């Protein structure tokens, strides 16, 4: 039995930078052209419970006279090991300054210097200072700015604690979405006949579901990052590209027995912090002329090499050369997190760090408007998408800007498509039953962490793919399930797709490093 059918022109799943910016650009474009529009933003948890909120570093966009589009393009392609789509790289980088002006117009408050100009900083792989930021909590400021702008449009409805569990498309091209409203994490759902199951339909659907970090044992991602959009898009017929291009951030805070890992921003290295091994040696110059500021794949592999040679599971980040005022001004949250979590004063003590899963450089294959090539009316924006910008390794701080510019391009295409649309009649739709399998999350995380980590081996990838596929095939179907169990099922499917993709890669590029291809 279905209750509560509602119809919108556009449904956007996910409320990080990509989802919120898409809603704003759509609402602005509709207002400009006196077009009525109905937009539903859906958040699995609370609207601010996103990876965007936790982004520390910042937003990359050329802004100074010493810098240039060409330099930002070179840095992006160099980090991406040349696997980038050159047309998209140029298009994004040239659009970035205008996107920053949009953010400023929406009221974002970023750090400025005493002369009133924006305080641009550097991160790994960038030749010039071009990272716009708010101390070490840029994501928090960005999320708040976008949420405020969204609240100014009556055309945007936002629902929280609403988990989309199924998406289908009918013969007329309408998307039908089954969701559970006001869920709690361990409530169980027998066959979705509960009263809080809702049916939403729409003409245009945007997947802005973010990352899939929970498939690994250690990640900087938030617990919502379970790869939902990847599985929905696959079920709708989309192509996945380079899903095994998983970026590990070199400096997650080392805390034994923690899954959610606190990020120690690369901006600290941008300000001069250096990596040291167990013996205190500044080892990065042995690996790359850019030393601690080399691109992330190089730094992560170097750290793993140093860890292998040592007796400890981490290396150190030494920020003691930075002045106390720089740390307090630029890194207040990192300073207090290290104090609270490990009792470390980063002005005086080295920070134990190790590489942890951070970002998915591949994803759902999209065109230059964020449209999913095989599924008309479906868009994927932000981390969930493979746009061609990142190639085989994302340059630091290129992801938030990607989310904003693609949101703008997708909105411009959708608004045109909707111009002559008549309102969708409310129609009943019979969803297929959802079969949720009983999967042990820790098992999936162990397979991915052990066999699809920073350094891979073909035999391990085969083992991971075969054993995880078998585990999934023979897993029991649950009679009733909680959302956590539904997410565990998704994580297993995502893990299998990562192994499958990893086995198709034929060369070591960027974050993809297979010892057997050396
Ligand atoms: C960081 O602050 O190091 C993360 C920034 C990013 O991933 O782009």
Boltz pocket constraint, residues with backbone or C-beta under 6 A from the ligand:
constraints:
  - pocket:
      binder: B
      contacts: [[A, 55], [A, 56], [A, 57], [A, 58], [A, 264], [A, 265], [A, 266], [A, 267], [A, 395], [A, 396], [A, 397], [A, 398], [A, 399]]
      max_distance: 6.0
